[in-house]
Amino acid sequence: MKLLNVLLFMFIFSAVLVAQYEGEKKPMKGQEKGMAQEQQEMTPEMKAWMEFMQPSWGHELLAGMVGEWKTTSKFWAEPGADPEITNGNAEAKLILGGRYLEEKHTGTAMGMPFEGYNLMGFDNAKQEFVNVWIDNMGTGISMASGKYDKKYKTYTMYGSMTDPMTKKEMKFKQIVKAPDKDTQVLEMFMDHDGKEFRAMEIIFKRR
């Protein structure tokens, strides 16, 4: 399929998919059979795009993070150091028809006002969660991706950011746990002299 046809298909079907997900449109009696027949007549490319566009189980997990949260953050500059402890707030909502979670964080860091934005999604094609973070404490963009362990209800993501001192890529591991619907725990692990150490912990409590 030519690129133009693919883009045209995406444009036509996106409105239908969003309406179905949000419950704004439901098939009338007698239309179910026709819709099923149309799906059978789709090309493999069209079916692949529909599966890619439709919110899935991963997006249902993101929906559980929606709400207002009180946060308690701990930051460690190096192993064995005393942590800096700060309090803040986070507001999370779904955007683009439930396909992405947008979080706004406010508080303080190093004695200064802090503001950060987190965008998280689930890539149906890769079957991975993806995460993008920006804040007012720098001018870089942090990106990470990883899997969800359904048994332990844990997200494990790997990413990188720019080290402002060395100007080189700095890798990290991020683990998010949700022990219950009103609690989340985020931990970030960095490299220090070839060894992994916990550099940050944020505990979210639903307001």
C-alpha positions as CSV (number, residue, x, y, z in Angstrom):
1,M,0.0,0.0,0.0
2,K,1.3,3.4,-0.9
3,L,2.1,5.9,1.8
4,L,-0.7,8.2,0.7
5,N,-3.3,5.5,1.0
6,V,-2.0,4.5,4.5
7,L,-2.3,8.1,5.7
8,L,-5.7,8.5,4.1
9,F,-6.9,5.3,5.9
10,M,-5.5,6.6,9.2
11,F,-7.4,9.9,8.8
12,I,-10.7,8.3,7.9
13,F,-10.7,5.6,10.6
14,S,-9.2,7.6,13.5
15,A,-12.5,9.5,14.2
16,V,-14.5,6.2,14.2
17,L,-12.0,4.5,16.6
18,V,-12.1,7.4,19.0
19,A,-15.9,7.5,19.0
20,Q,-16.1,3.7,19.7
21,Y,-13.6,3.9,22.6
22,E,-15.3,6.9,24.2
23,G,-18.8,5.3,23.8
24,E,-20.0,8.2,21.7
25,K,-21.3,6.0,18.8
26,K,-22.7,2.6,18.9
27,P,-23.8,0.4,15.9
28,M,-27.6,0.4,15.4
29,K,-29.5,-2.8,15.2
30,G,-28.8,-4.6,12.0
31,Q,-25.5,-2.8,11.4
32,E,-23.3,-5.3,13.4
33,K,-23.3,-7.8,10.6
34,G,-22.4,-5.2,8.0
35,M,-19.5,-3.9,10.2
36,A,-18.2,-7.4,10.7
37,Q,-18.3,-8.0,6.9
38,E,-16.4,-4.7,6.3
39,Q,-13.7,-5.8,8.8
40,Q,-13.3,-9.1,6.9
41,E,-12.9,-7.2,3.7
42,M,-10.1,-5.1,5.1
43,T,-6.6,-5.6,3.7
44,P,-3.8,-6.8,6.1
45,E,-2.4,-3.3,6.1
46,M,-5.8,-1.8,7.2
47,K,-6.2,-4.4,10.0
48,A,-2.7,-3.7,11.3
49,W,-3.4,0.0,11.4
50,M,-6.7,-0.5,13.3
51,E,-4.9,-2.7,15.9
52,F,-2.2,-0.1,16.2
53,M,-4.7,2.8,16.7
54,Q,-7.2,1.1,19.0
55,P,-6.6,1.6,22.8
56,S,-5.8,-1.7,24.4
57,W,-5.1,-3.4,27.8
58,G,-2.1,-1.1,28.3
59,H,-4.2,2.0,28.0
60,E,-6.6,0.6,30.6
61,L,-3.7,0.5,33.0
62,L,-2.9,4.1,32.2
63,A,-6.4,5.0,33.0
64,G,-5.9,3.8,36.5
65,M,-3.3,6.5,37.0
66,V,-5.7,9.3,36.3
67,G,-6.4,11.7,39.2
68,E,-4.8,14.1,41.6
69,W,-1.8,12.9,43.7
70,K,0.3,14.1,46.6
71,T,3.9,13.2,46.1
72,T,6.9,12.7,48.4
73,S,10.2,12.7,46.6
74,K,13.7,11.6,47.7
75,F,16.9,12.3,45.8
76,W,20.3,10.8,46.4
77,A,23.3,12.6,44.8
78,E,25.5,9.5,45.3
79,P,25.4,6.2,47.2
80,G,25.4,6.6,51.0
81,A,24.5,10.3,50.8
82,D,21.5,11.7,52.8
83,P,18.5,12.2,50.5
84,E,16.9,15.5,49.7
85,I,13.2,15.1,50.6
86,T,10.5,17.3,49.0
87,N,6.7,17.3,48.7
88,G,4.7,18.1,45.7
89,N,1.6,17.5,43.6
90,A,0.7,15.7,40.4
91,E,-2.3,15.9,38.2
92,A,-2.9,13.1,35.6
93,K,-5.4,12.9,32.7
94,L,-5.9,10.9,29.6
95,I,-5.6,12.7,26.2
96,L,-6.2,11.9,22.5
97,G,-9.0,9.5,23.1
98,G,-7.4,7.6,26.0
99,R,-4.2,6.8,24.1
100,Y,-1.8,8.8,26.3
101,L,-1.5,9.8,30.0
102,E,-0.4,13.4,30.6
103,E,1.0,14.3,34.0
104,K,1.8,17.7,35.4
105,H,4.1,17.8,38.5
106,T,4.6,20.8,40.7
107,G,6.7,21.3,43.9
108,T,10.2,22.3,44.9
109,A,13.7,21.0,44.1
110,M,17.0,22.2,45.5
111,G,15.0,25.1,47.1
112,M,13.5,26.3,43.8
113,P,10.1,26.0,42.3
114,F,9.7,22.8,40.3
115,E,7.5,22.0,37.3
116,G,7.6,18.9,35.2
117,Y,5.6,17.2,32.5
118,N,5.4,13.4,31.9
119,L,3.8,11.8,28.9
120,M,3.2,8.1,29.0
121,G,1.7,5.8,26.4
122,F,1.5,2.1,25.3
123,D,2.8,1.2,21.9
124,N,0.5,-1.6,20.6
125,A,3.0,-2.6,17.9
126,K,5.9,-3.0,20.3
127,Q,3.8,-4.1,23.2
128,E,5.8,-1.7,25.3
129,F,5.1,1.4,27.5
130,V,6.9,4.6,26.4
131,N,7.7,7.6,28.5
132,V,8.8,11.2,27.8
133,W,9.8,13.6,30.6
134,I,10.6,17.3,30.6
135,D,11.0,19.9,33.4
136,N,12.2,23.4,34.3
137,M,15.4,22.1,35.9
138,G,17.0,21.5,32.5
139,T,16.6,21.8,28.8
140,G,16.9,18.2,27.8
141,I,14.4,15.5,27.2
142,S,14.4,12.1,29.0
143,M,12.9,9.1,27.2
144,A,12.4,5.6,28.3
145,S,10.5,2.4,27.3
146,G,9.8,-1.0,28.8
147,K,7.5,-3.8,29.8
148,Y,4.8,-4.4,32.4
149,D,4.9,-7.5,34.7
150,K,1.2,-8.4,35.3
151,K,2.1,-10.8,38.1
152,Y,4.0,-8.2,40.2
153,K,2.1,-5.2,38.8
154,T,5.4,-3.5,38.0
155,Y,6.6,-1.3,35.1
156,T,10.3,-1.7,34.3
157,M,11.6,0.9,31.8
158,Y,15.1,1.7,30.5
159,G,16.0,5.1,29.2
160,S,18.6,7.8,28.8
161,M,19.2,11.6,29.3
162,T,22.1,14.0,28.7
163,D,24.6,14.4,31.6
164,P,25.1,18.2,31.7
165,M,28.6,17.8,33.2
166,T,30.0,15.4,30.6
167,K,27.6,16.2,27.7
168,K,27.3,12.4,27.2
169,E,24.3,10.1,27.3
170,M,23.4,8.9,30.8
171,K,21.4,5.7,31.0
172,F,18.9,4.9,33.8
173,K,16.4,2.3,34.9
174,Q,12.9,3.3,36.1
175,I,10.6,1.0,38.1
176,V,7.0,1.9,38.9
177,K,4.9,-0.2,41.3
178,A,1.2,0.1,42.1
179,P,0.5,-1.8,45.3
180,D,-3.1,-0.5,45.3
181,K,-5.3,1.9,43.3
182,D,-4.4,4.8,45.5
183,T,-0.6,4.3,45.7
184,Q,2.2,4.4,43.2
185,V,6.0,4.1,43.9
186,L,8.5,5.3,41.3
187,E,12.2,4.4,41.7
188,M,15.0,5.5,39.4
189,F,18.4,3.8,39.3
190,M,21.6,5.3,37.9
191,D,25.2,4.2,37.3
192,H,27.9,5.2,39.8
193,D,31.4,4.0,39.1
194,G,30.0,1.0,37.2
195,K,27.5,0.1,39.9
196,E,23.8,0.7,40.0
197,F,22.4,2.8,42.8
198,R,19.0,4.3,43.6
199,A,19.0,8.0,42.8
200,M,15.4,8.8,43.2
201,E,12.2,7.6,44.8
202,I,8.7,9.2,44.5
203,I,5.7,8.0,46.4
204,F,2.3,9.0,45.0
205,K,-0.8,9.0,47.3
206,R,-4.2,9.7,45.7
207,R,-5.9,12.9,47.0
